[in-house]
Amino acid sequence: MIKKAIFPVGGLGTRFLPATKALPKEMLPVVDKPLIQYAVEEAAAAGIEEFIFVTGRNKTAIEDHFDHSVELEAALIDKGKEAALQTVQMMMQSPGSVAYVRQQAPAGLGHAVWCARHLIGDEPVAVLLADDLVKGAPALKEMVEAYDSGNMVAVMEVPREETSSYGIVTPGASHGQVVEIEGLVEKPAIEDAPSNLAVIGRYIIEPAVFDILGQQRAGVGGEIQLTDALAAQIGKQPFTGLRFSGTRFDCGSKTGFQKANLAFALERDDMAPELRRWLRDELAQS
Ligand code: G1P
């Protein structure tokens, strides 16, 4: 039912400067794979067939990443590096299934999503934020399987003192992993937060959300917020949250990004034994 996904990748990535001066933050690798590729693979695992990137200036590395590199592939064939060749060839999506739209100014997540409106028909569409890396069960697949109609977001509990970094929901009745959402507010101060249940960067949105975004005023931070458009739909369409089973890493923060690197590396047979030994020694000394 959900065949298209939007990947907003126009953000400046200022928290990772100087690494992100010329490199898109979505291209930062967790172990040896860029963040954006994890998101694309998660979308593909959920049955997504069309991948729409909302990019900005200095983001051409993302376009190159998802295209053939003729010289590289020729060199790998020449050197007989089969495994490496497979790695770069396996990630190619079918011709014509990847589209790029430019967001001319970083005017907010809602604005980025709205920039893709002409590529979306009368159908619900997924939105994935590559900063939120989910390890284990793919979150979007769980959402697609649980999705019935209306708008849906991935949710998880966060420490109360962190509510001002997230969209925070007012939860209603729960049905298994699915929770009805009765209210949603973007980045509330701790004393105003209706709960500690936060929106994580996975959404399934109805086409009506694009109409709202087109007329919406700037919200928190002077930006057009996707959260505000979803909140405006409450009562008009079903709105649910999915408590996903995987582990989420906040790769928009430096510590979250380091944790993700460690967690993924510690699962790799080629890295784990040496890393474990080193970590044990380091921790014993500190
Ligand atoms: C965005 C959304 C926020 C959501 C968060 C999840 O915020 O606006 O509602 O909780 O992603 O990571 P950002 O982190 O881009 O400021």
Residues whose N, C-alpha, C, O or C-beta is under 5 A from the ligand:
A	BS01	G1P	L109 D132 S165 Y166 G167 V199 I200 G201 T227
